[in-house]
């Protein structure tokens, strides 16, 4: 088989692999919840962004934004951040922090994550 | 004709490159604008008070010192991609810069950059610098073509995005109209009645599903193109004219180049020329 006639086979391989990957990747969100779902879910309201607060040793809570302003750690900027995973490592080293709380108002649930 | 022969014919067929050259210029401009916006945004994310959220563990995050170099590479690649100078290299650098934006940190992930990186990559693969480019000028304006399969892949990518974004909106929450009521900040509250917002939510899903398929068929193609352009042009004003929404709209409209043919460019050119000449004649008279 000549090089010219073989060329279309490489093109076909690239075409079908790319198409298969791009058609399949968005399905990931149906099987695994992830902050970055690759599912083209923009403006669909699929992911509810929680309200995050930092729980302190004295029993009080501080909104994360306020805590970040005051302590200089833990600020979340993007809407695709997995707060439950990445906020505790940022805020827990601060003195008096015992954990964080995520409130999902629309879903009517909350999640408390203690510092390790 | 056997299946293999048909496949071979499809993968060897060539097309007029002008529509994707137009797409290249529009998307490159959007990427250039985005680079300016991203410079400030990444600088903000790199401040020590921001929580690090790696997408890929172990991938080094850009430093504040390295940011100007990263930005310069991105902006220069976007300019080179726009003018079509060493287009494939420019496209590869632009793809890498945009790709890094996506995977460096979750704080930096945006759907419109995800879309843009795929479109730039596919324009690069398709050879969008084949015409209307410095590369083309330097070799004496030859008549060139681009592979049909690569153009089809770009069109398929656009349809995949429309299909899944419509699918994601088929939920009680979105169809209730609540999401649109919140996000359509550019519209006066007086017209955002629950009934209208519910109807609009169903309309958005139907419209996006129509775009996913309608762009492919000759009978629906023009209607789909007009709907798509109208939708993307109005989004930044209905929500808010954020730079990121303008960038997304420009990228989406630019990507319609994958659905256009050389005849479409000729038709637009003739329509514009005849209008210009009739205006000139009227002035002379």
Boltz contact constraints between the chains, C-beta under 6 A:
constraints:
  - contact:
      token1: [A, 8]
      token2: [B, 8]
      max_distance: 6.0
  - contact:
      token1: [A, 8]
      token2: [B, 11]
      max_distance: 6.0
  - contact:
      token1: [A, 8]
      token2: [B, 12]
      max_distance: 6.0
  - contact:
      token1: [A, 11]
      token2: [B, 11]
      max_distance: 6.0
  - contact:
      token1: [A, 11]
      token2: [B, 149]
      max_distance: 6.0
  - contact:
      token1: [A, 12]
      token2: [B, 11]
      max_distance: 6.0
  - contact:
      token1: [A, 15]
      token2: [B, 149]
      max_distance: 6.0
  - contact:
      token1: [A, 15]
      token2: [B, 153]
      max_distance: 6.0
  - contact:
      token1: [A, 19]
      token2: [B, 156]
      max_distance: 6.0
  - contact:
      token1: [A, 22]
      token2: [B, 160]
      max_distance: 6.0
  - contact:
      token1: [A, 23]
      token2: [B, 160]
      max_distance: 6.0
  - contact:
      token1: [A, 26]
      token2: [B, 164]
      max_distance: 6.0
  - contact:
      token1: [A, 36]
      token2: [B, 109]
      max_distance: 6.0
  - contact:
      token1: [A, 39]
      token2: [B, 164]
      max_distance: 6.0
  - contact:
      token1: [A, 39]
      token2: [B, 168]
      max_distance: 6.0
  - contact:
      token1: [A, 40]
      token2: [B, 161]
      max_distance: 6.0
  - contact:
      token1: [A, 40]
      token2: [B, 164]
      max_distance: 6.0
  - contact:
      token1: [A, 40]
      token2: [B, 165]
      max_distance: 6.0
  - contact:
      token1: [A, 41]
      token2: [B, 168]
      max_distance: 6.0
  - contact:
      token1: [A, 42]
      token2: [B, 111]
      max_distance: 6.0
  - contact:
      token1: [A, 43]
      token2: [B, 183]
      max_distance: 6.0
  - contact:
      token1: [A, 44]
      token2: [B, 168]
      max_distance: 6.0
  - contact:
      token1: [A, 44]
      token2: [B, 169]
      max_distance: 6.0
  - contact:
      token1: [A, 44]
      token2: [B, 174]
      max_distance: 6.0
  - contact:
      token1: [A, 45]
      token2: [B, 173]
      max_distance: 6.0
  - contact:
      token1: [A, 45]
      token2: [B, 174]
      max_distance: 6.0
  - contact:
      token1: [A, 45]
      token2: [B, 179]
      max_distance: 6.0
  - contact:
      token1: [A, 46]
      token2: [B, 168]
      max_distance: 6.0
  - contact:
      token1: [A, 68]
      token2: [B, 49]
      max_distance: 6.0
  - contact:
      token1: [A, 72]
      token2: [B, 49]
      max_distance: 6.0
  - contact:
      token1: [A, 73]
      token2: [B, 49]
      max_distance: 6.0
  - contact:
      token1: [A, 74]
      token2: [B, 51]
      max_distance: 6.0
  - contact:
      token1: [A, 75]
      token2: [B, 49]
      max_distance: 6.0
  - contact:
      token1: [A, 75]
      token2: [B, 50]
      max_distance: 6.0
  - contact:
      token1: [A, 76]
      token2: [B, 51]
      max_distance: 6.0
  - contact:
      token1: [A, 77]
      token2: [B, 45]
      max_distance: 6.0
  - contact:
      token1: [A, 77]
      token2: [B, 50]
      max_distance: 6.0
  - contact:
      token1: [A, 77]
      token2: [B, 107]
      max_distance: 6.0
  - contact:
      token1: [A, 78]
      token2: [B, 106]
      max_distance: 6.0
  - contact:
      token1: [A, 78]
      token2: [B, 107]
      max_distance: 6.0
  - contact:
      token1: [A, 80]
      token2: [B, 106]
      max_distance: 6.0
  - contact:
      token1: [A, 80]
      token2: [B, 109]
      max_distance: 6.0
  - contact:
      token1: [A, 81]
      token2: [B, 53]
      max_distance: 6.0
  - contact:
      token1: [A, 81]
      token2: [B, 106]
      max_distance: 6.0
  - contact:
      token1: [A, 81]
      token2: [B, 107]
      max_distance: 6.0
  - contact:
      token1: [A, 86]
      token2: [B, 51]
      max_distance: 6.0
  - contact:
      token1: [A, 86]
      token2: [B, 53]
      max_distance: 6.0
  - contact:
      token1: [A, 87]
      token2: [B, 51]
      max_distance: 6.0
  - contact:
      token1: [A, 90]
      token2: [B, 51]
      max_distance: 6.0
